[in-house]
Amino acid sequence: MSFTLRDASLADIPAITDIYSESVRNGVATYEIAVPDQAEMTTRFSTITGNSYPYIVAEDADGMVIGYAYASAFRTRSAYRFLVEDSIYLAPEARGRGVGKALLSELIARCTDLGFRQMVAVIGGAHPASIAVHRSTGFVDCGTVKGSGYKFGRWLDTTFMQLALGEGLDTVPADGVYPDTLYGA
């Protein structure tokens, strides 16, 4: 499958909403039960990009958005400012074709360049394909929370994985520059 990666824009919100809606209705990557509308997805996009986190899309040769990924705050308490959580969602036709790994690899590179030191994956349903793509980019297991979600009439586990970015824990981050300036540090 031929595809390219680029920065997401507000014009992509309808496609992003469609991809996410399919995941809410049919998957366990998200524990959301009610499908959010475009207005809600626009608000989420604006919050993420307004805090200078990367948000990217994959589009096929015809210019159709087939997946997206973004980094966001794991928690908004200031001590967490060097840690980001990744999120990746793919259209059904893009799954198993390298799109998720390409999006994740680009997200890792961008977060590293921005000065983040750790990335965490919170994998709903302990989904094997998501675990595999994270492992393939260097993530390590951090643990599993059993029965953390209930969707589609069954209990779901959540797997946590982590990747050190850049200098990781080896050095003290720079004061006064992004991401040190997030959340009132």
C-alpha positions in Angstrom: 0.0 0.0 0.0 1.4 3.4 -1.0 0.9 6.2 1.5 2.4 9.4 2.7 2.6 11.1 6.1 1.9 14.7 6.7 0.7 17.1 9.5 -3.0 16.8 10.2 -5.2 19.9 9.6 -8.7 20.9 10.5 -9.7 19.8 7.0 -8.9 16.2 8.0 -11.4 16.2 10.9 -14.2 14.5 9.0 -11.9 11.6 8.0 -10.4 11.4 11.4 -13.9 11.4 12.9 -14.9 8.5 10.6 -11.8 6.4 11.4 -12.2 7.0 15.2 -16.0 6.3 15.0 -15.3 2.9 13.4 -12.9 2.1 16.3 -15.4 3.2 18.9 -18.1 1.1 17.3 -16.1 -2.0 16.5 -12.8 -2.1 18.4 -11.2 -2.0 21.8 -8.3 0.4 21.1 -10.5 3.0 22.8 -12.7 2.4 25.8 -15.1 5.2 24.6 -18.6 3.8 24.1 -20.5 6.8 22.6 -19.2 8.0 19.2 -18.0 11.6 19.4 -19.2 14.0 16.7 -17.0 16.2 14.5 -17.4 19.2 16.9 -15.9 17.1 19.7 -13.2 15.8 17.5 -12.3 19.3 16.4 -12.1 20.4 20.1 -9.8 17.5 20.9 -7.6 18.2 17.8 -7.4 21.9 18.8 -6.4 21.1 22.4 -3.7 18.7 21.3 -2.2 20.9 18.5 -2.7 24.0 20.7 -0.2 22.5 23.1 2.2 21.9 20.3 1.9 18.2 20.3 2.4 16.5 16.9 -0.7 15.2 15.1 -0.1 13.5 11.8 -2.2 11.7 9.2 -1.4 9.0 6.6 -3.0 9.4 3.2 -3.1 6.9 0.4 -2.2 7.6 -3.2 -5.7 9.0 -3.9 -5.3 11.5 -1.0 -7.7 9.7 1.3 -6.8 9.8 5.0 -6.3 6.2 6.1 -4.9 6.7 9.5 -3.8 9.2 12.1 -1.6 9.4 15.1 -0.9 12.0 17.8 1.0 12.5 21.0 -0.7 14.1 24.0 -0.3 14.6 27.7 -0.3 11.4 29.7 -1.4 13.5 32.6 -1.5 17.3 32.9 0.3 17.6 36.3 3.5 19.5 35.6 5.9 16.8 36.7 4.6 14.7 33.7 5.5 17.3 31.1 8.3 15.3 29.6 6.2 12.2 29.1 3.8 11.8 26.2 1.2 9.2 25.3 0.8 8.0 21.8 -2.5 7.3 20.0 -2.8 5.6 16.6 -6.0 4.8 14.7 -6.3 3.2 11.3 -9.0 2.8 8.7 -9.8 -1.0 8.4 -8.2 -1.1 4.9 -4.9 0.3 6.3 -4.5 -2.3 9.0 -1.6 -4.8 8.7 0.0 -2.8 5.9 2.8 -0.9 7.7 0.8 2.3 8.1 0.6 2.1 11.9 4.3 1.5 12.3 5.1 4.4 9.9 2.8 6.7 11.9 4.3 5.6 15.2 7.9 5.9 14.0 7.2 9.4 12.8 5.5 10.3 16.0 8.5 9.0 18.0 10.9 11.1 15.9 8.8 14.3 16.3 8.4 13.9 20.0 12.2 13.2 20.4 12.9 16.4 18.4 10.6 18.4 20.6 12.5 17.3 23.7 10.2 14.8 25.3 12.0 12.1 27.2 9.5 9.2 27.5 6.6 7.9 25.5 3.9 5.6 26.9 1.4 3.5 25.1 -1.9 2.7 26.8 -3.1 -0.3 24.8 -6.8 -0.9 25.2 -7.9 -4.5 25.1 -4.2 -5.5 25.3 -4.6 -5.8 21.5 -1.9 -8.1 20.1 -1.4 -6.1 16.9 -0.9 -2.8 18.8 1.5 -4.5 21.2 3.5 -5.9 18.3 3.8 -2.6 16.5 5.0 -0.9 19.7 7.5 -3.6 20.3 8.8 -3.3 16.8 9.7 0.3 17.5 11.5 -0.4 20.8 8.7 -0.1 23.4 9.0 -2.4 26.4 6.2 -3.8 28.6 5.4 -1.9 31.8 2.5 -3.9 33.0 -1.1 -4.9 32.4 -4.1 -3.7 34.3 -6.6 -6.6 34.3 -10.3 -5.9 33.8 -9.8 -2.2 33.4 -12.5 -1.7 30.9 -15.8 -3.3 30.1 -17.0 -3.1 26.5 -18.9 -5.4 24.1 -20.1 -7.5 27.1 -16.6 -8.4 28.3 -13.8 -7.3 30.6 -10.8 -5.9 28.9 -7.2 -5.6 30.0 -5.0 -2.5 29.4 -1.4 -3.0 28.6 1.2 -0.2 29.3 4.4 0.0 27.2 7.1 2.6 27.4 9.9 4.0 25.2 12.7 6.3 26.3 13.1 9.2 23.9 16.4 11.1 23.1 18.6 11.2 26.2 15.8 9.6 28.3 16.7 9.6 31.9 20.5 10.2 31.3 20.4 14.0 31.6 18.4 16.8 33.1 16.1 18.4 30.6 16.6 22.1 29.7 14.7 24.7 31.8 12.3 27.1 30.3 11.9 25.6 26.8 9.2 23.3 25.5 8.2 20.9 26.9 9.4 22.2 30.2 6.9 25.1 29.8 3.9 22.8 29.7 1.3 22.8 32.5 2.7 25.6 34.7 6.1 24.0 35.4 
